[in-house]
Amino acid sequence: MDIAFSILLVGHFIGLAAIVGPFLLQMRANENFAITSMFYGAITQLVTGIGMMGLAEPLDRDIDYVKIAVKLVIAIGVFAAALLGWMRARKGANDRDIKPFFHAAGGLALVNVILAVFW
């Protein structure tokens, strides 16, 4: 079970990198946003985070349910922003229409990282 938890944790970090990496690289850009990467990263984050929570209790890890609930709500916000941006990009929307969703997903992901570290 520890190995499965560690594999999920690695996947969780990869999902985080897929969201925060493009966000930090393209924060000041005005076109060609990597919203697809953020969308798939958000999916990865949600799936692996839920999986880790499912394995945490049998492994007798300390769980702060309030923290996890707050982080889940923020992660759903990241997913929703990335999904809406990705759907607009698929429909051929201009970059101005995608930019707010890109920044919302990236900013919320950074908030989630800060909560994970400092809470």
C-alpha positions, 0 to 999 in steps of 0.5 A, spaced: 500 500 500 505 504 501 508 503 494 501 505 491 500 511 495 507 513 493 506 512 485 499 516 486 503 522 490 508 522 484 502 522 479 500 528 483 506 532 483 506 531 475 499 533 475 501 539 479 507 541 474 502 540 468 498 546 471 503 550 475 509 550 470 505 553 464 502 558 468 509 560 471 512 560 464 506 564 460 503 568 466 505 575 462 503 572 455 497 574 451 497 568 446 498 561 445 496 559 452 497 551 454 490 550 457 490 543 454 496 541 459 493 545 465 486 541 463 490 534 463 494 536 469 487 538 473 484 531 471 491 528 474 491 532 480 483 530 482 484 523 481 491 522 484 488 526 490 482 522 491 486 516 490 491 518 496 485 520 500 482 513 499 489 510 501 491 514 507 486 512 512 488 504 511 495 506 512 494 510 518 496 517 516 494 523 520 488 526 516 486 533 517 479 533 513 478 540 513 484 541 510 482 536 505 475 539 504 478 546 502 483 543 498 478 539 494 474 545 493 480 549 490 482 543 486 475 543 483 475 550 481 482 549 478 479 543 474 472 547 472 477 553 470 481 549 466 475 545 463 472 552 461 478 554 458 480 548 454 472 548 451 473 555 449 480 553 445 477 547 442 471 551 439 476 556 436 476 562 441 481 567 441 486 568 446 483 573 450 477 569 451 482 563 454 486 568 458 482 569 464 481 561 465 488 560 464 490 565 470 484 562 474 486 555 474 494 557 475 492 562 480 488 557 484 493 551 483 498 556 487 493 557 492 492 550 493 500 549 493 501 554 499 495 551 503 498 544 502 505 547 505 503 551 510 497 548 513 
